[in-house]
Structure formats: structure tokens, C-alpha cells
Amino acid sequence: MSPADSPLFSTTREGDLTLDDHQAIAAMLARAFASYDHWYAGARSWAGMQPELRVVARRDDVVVAHAGLRRQFVTVGDTDLLVTAVGMVAVSPSSQGTGVGGELLRQVDAALTSLDSGFGLLETGDEVQGFYRRGGWLPVEGLTAHYTAFSADGAGVLVTQDHGWLLHEGTLTVADWPEGELHWNGQMV
Ligand SMILES: CC(C)(COP(=O)(O)OP(=O)(O)OC[C@H]1O[C@@H](n2cnc3c(N)ncnc32)[C@H](O)[C@@H]1OP(=O)(O)O)[C@@H](O)C(=O)NCCC(=O)NCCS
């Protein structure tokens, strides 16, 4: 991707998004997560916990990439920990494989720094692990975590997930990660 082809990235607080922004983000998320497009109907630009910060890339007025971030207290073992949940990370299908996702993760790094939490945290399937690891995310080996599944499909249900967790060092390092199971006590972004 040459600099001329690079989309324009911006990082925006949730409260500064307009209705048009929500609709444009939701439309891109529906294209990128086609099996879940019913989640991103109209202006509903989130699926679980609503983010507090958005990283958005646009070409002209069209959203081509997005990530959502939200600080949340979670419990790991006996420790309450402020983390930043990162989710809805996606590049529009027509722009995938061209470097936009890599740039998106660099912009997420900067957003994480601005939020000043202990760690960035997300969970993802084996097929995308390599993408995040290339972007500096680290596996949390052996972590079992409990969270409430996204509610857009219906009532919240407690889910236990024992693989696929990745962290990004923030104000704390991987050596500071506490022992024990993680309880989100709610939904993730
Ligand atoms: C995952 C996704 C965001 C990647 O975006 P992208 O624009 O295609 O990624 P890029 O082309 O910028 O690739 C960045 C780097 O990650 C690597 N990469 C991309 N997708 C990868 C994958 N699925 N597995 C392993 N590595 C991957 C690229 O090879 C590249 O490596 P390099 O820097 O050494 O060249 C995009 O494919 C997508 O939106 N998929 C659908 C939604 C999704 O699955 N989101 C993640 C949910 S947690």
C-alpha cells in the first residue's frame, strides 16, 4: 500500500460520533463480519459493550477499517485489574490483505497508550492469532476467562473460554499478569 493509497485514520471518543458515523461503521462491520451482519443493523455500531474510543479509517466518506476500545475493571484471581477491551477489529473485505489492518493495529497501540490501562485484552480464534501477534500482542497462556456473551443475539449467557486470549502491555508488563481465572463480570467490546 503506497502512502497515496493509505486511508485516513482518526481516533474518536464515543460521545463525538454522529449518527452518520455510527451508520457508516455499522455498515462496514456488517460487511467484514458477514455471519453476524444482523448485529450491525442501522446505526447499531457495536455488538457487546459499547466502546469508549473508536479507531476508524476512511477513504472519502467510506469506512474501511475500525477498532473499538473500552476500559473495564476485570477480576483475575483475587486482583481487580483495569484493562482495555479491544474488539470489532476489522478491515473492509475489499481492502483486506493490503496493509490496512497492520496500520489499524498501530493506531490501536497509540489509542491504548492514551487510555493508560494495565493491559489491552482481547480473545480471538486461531485463524487470526497471527495477525495480532505480528502487531505485538502476546498470548496469555493457560488463561480461562468467563464473560457474558454478546446480547445482540438475545439474552446474555455466561461463556467460559480457555484459549485464544491475547494481551498488549500497557502500564503493566506481562510479568505483572496475575495468577488465576479471569471474570469480566459483563460483556466485552
Ligand atoms: C484480520 C483482518 C483485520 C486483517 O486485516 P488486513 O488488512 O487483511 O491485514 P494486513 O494486510 O494489514 O496484514 C498485516 C499483517 O498481518 C498478517 N495477517 C493478516 N491476516 C492474518 C491472519 N489471518 N493470520 C496471520 N497473519 C495475518 C499479514 O500477513 C501482515 O503481515 P506482514 O506485516 O508481515 O506483512 C482482516 O482480515 C479482517 O477484517 N477480517 C475479518 C474480520 C476479523 O476476523 N477480525 C478479527 C476479529 S478478532
The ligand as an SDF file (V2000), in Angstrom:
LIG
                    3D

 48 50  0  0  0  0  0  0  0  0999 V2000
   -7.9980   -9.7720   10.3300 C   0  0  0  0  0  0  0  0  0  0  0  0
   -8.0010   -8.5220    9.4610 C   0  0  0  0  0  0  0  0  0  0  0  0
   -8.3880   -7.3100   10.3260 C   0  0  0  0  0  0  0  0  0  0  0  0
   -6.6070   -8.2890    8.8790 C   0  0  0  0  0  0  0  0  0  0  0  0
   -6.5970   -7.0750    8.1450 O   0  0  0  0  0  0  0  0  0  0  0  0
   -5.7380   -6.9270    6.8060 P   0  0  0  0  0  0  0  0  0  0  0  0
   -5.8990   -5.5510    6.3060 O   0  0  0  0  0  0  0  0  0  0  0  0
   -6.1110   -8.0260    5.8720 O   0  0  0  0  0  0  0  0  0  0  0  0
   -4.2730   -7.1650    7.3650 O   0  0  0  0  0  0  0  0  0  0  0  0
   -2.8930   -6.6500    6.6850 P   0  0  0  0  0  0  0  0  0  0  0  0
   -2.9400   -6.8730    5.2220 O   0  0  0  0  0  0  0  0  0  0  0  0
   -2.6210   -5.2510    7.1040 O   0  0  0  0  0  0  0  0  0  0  0  0
   -1.8390   -7.6120    7.3700 O   0  0  0  0  0  0  0  0  0  0  0  0
   -0.9900   -7.1820    8.4390 C   0  0  0  0  0  0  0  0  0  0  0  0
   -0.0440   -8.3170    8.7660 C   0  0  0  0  0  0  0  0  0  0  0  0
   -0.7950   -9.3840    9.3970 O   0  0  0  0  0  0  0  0  0  0  0  0
   -0.6830  -10.5740    8.6160 C   0  0  0  0  0  0  0  0  0  0  0  0
   -2.0100  -11.2020    8.6370 N   0  0  0  0  0  0  0  0  0  0  0  0
   -3.1630  -10.6980    8.1640 C   0  0  0  0  0  0  0  0  0  0  0  0
   -4.1870  -11.5440    8.3940 N   0  0  0  0  0  0  0  0  0  0  0  0
   -3.6440  -12.6100    9.0120 C   0  0  0  0  0  0  0  0  0  0  0  0
   -4.1730  -13.8310    9.5120 C   0  0  0  0  0  0  0  0  0  0  0  0
   -5.4890  -14.1050    9.4270 N   0  0  0  0  0  0  0  0  0  0  0  0
   -3.3290  -14.7140   10.1130 N   0  0  0  0  0  0  0  0  0  0  0  0
   -1.9960  -14.4470   10.2260 C   0  0  0  0  0  0  0  0  0  0  0  0
   -1.4320  -13.2880    9.7620 N   0  0  0  0  0  0  0  0  0  0  0  0
   -2.2560  -12.4010    9.1690 C   0  0  0  0  0  0  0  0  0  0  0  0
   -0.2890  -10.1370    7.2330 C   0  0  0  0  0  0  0  0  0  0  0  0
    0.3980  -11.1560    6.5410 O   0  0  0  0  0  0  0  0  0  0  0  0
    0.5940   -8.9460    7.5320 C   0  0  0  0  0  0  0  0  0  0  0  0
    1.8680   -9.3850    7.9240 O   0  0  0  0  0  0  0  0  0  0  0  0
    3.2110   -8.5580    7.4800 P   0  0  0  0  0  0  0  0  0  0  0  0
    3.1310   -7.2490    8.2010 O   0  0  0  0  0  0  0  0  0  0  0  0
    4.3280   -9.4010    7.9430 O   0  0  0  0  0  0  0  0  0  0  0  0
    3.1160   -8.3890    6.0040 O   0  0  0  0  0  0  0  0  0  0  0  0
   -8.9810   -8.6560    8.2770 C   0  0  0  0  0  0  0  0  0  0  0  0
   -8.6560   -9.8290    7.5560 O   0  0  0  0  0  0  0  0  0  0  0  0
  -10.4480   -8.7290    8.6850 C   0  0  0  0  0  0  0  0  0  0  0  0
  -11.0820   -7.6940    8.8840 O   0  0  0  0  0  0  0  0  0  0  0  0
  -11.0080   -9.9460    8.7900 N   0  0  0  0  0  0  0  0  0  0  0  0
  -12.4480  -10.1320    9.1100 C   0  0  0  0  0  0  0  0  0  0  0  0
  -12.7730   -9.6720   10.4990 C   0  0  0  0  0  0  0  0  0  0  0  0
  -11.9300  -10.3600   11.5670 C   0  0  0  0  0  0  0  0  0  0  0  0
  -11.7180  -11.5640   11.5460 O   0  0  0  0  0  0  0  0  0  0  0  0
  -11.4410   -9.5300   12.5310 N   0  0  0  0  0  0  0  0  0  0  0  0
  -10.6920  -10.0150   13.6650 C   0  0  0  0  0  0  0  0  0  0  0  0
  -11.6570  -10.4730   14.7100 C   0  0  0  0  0  0  0  0  0  0  0  0
  -10.9330  -10.6880   16.2770 S   0  0  0  0  0  0  0  0  0  0  0  0
  1  2  1  0
  2  3  1  0
  2  4  1  0
  2 36  1  0
  4  5  1  0
  5  6  1  0
  6  7  2  0
  6  8  1  0
  6  9  1  0
  9 10  1  0
 10 11  2  0
 10 12  1  0
 10 13  1  0
 13 14  1  0
 14 15  1  0
 15 16  1  0
 15 30  1  0
 16 17  1  0
 17 18  1  0
 17 28  1  0
 18 19  1  0
 18 27  1  0
 19 20  2  0
 20 21  1  0
 21 22  1  0
 21 27  2  0
 22 23  1  0
 22 24  2  0
 24 25  1  0
 25 26  2  0
 26 27  1  0
 28 29  1  0
 28 30  1  0
 30 31  1  0
 31 32  1  0
 32 33  2  0
 32 34  1  0
 32 35  1  0
 36 37  1  0
 36 38  1  0
 38 39  2  0
 38 40  1  0
 40 41  1  0
 41 42  1  0
 42 43  1  0
 43 44  2  0
 43 45  1  0
 45 46  1  0
 46 47  1  0
 47 48  1  0
M  END
$$$$
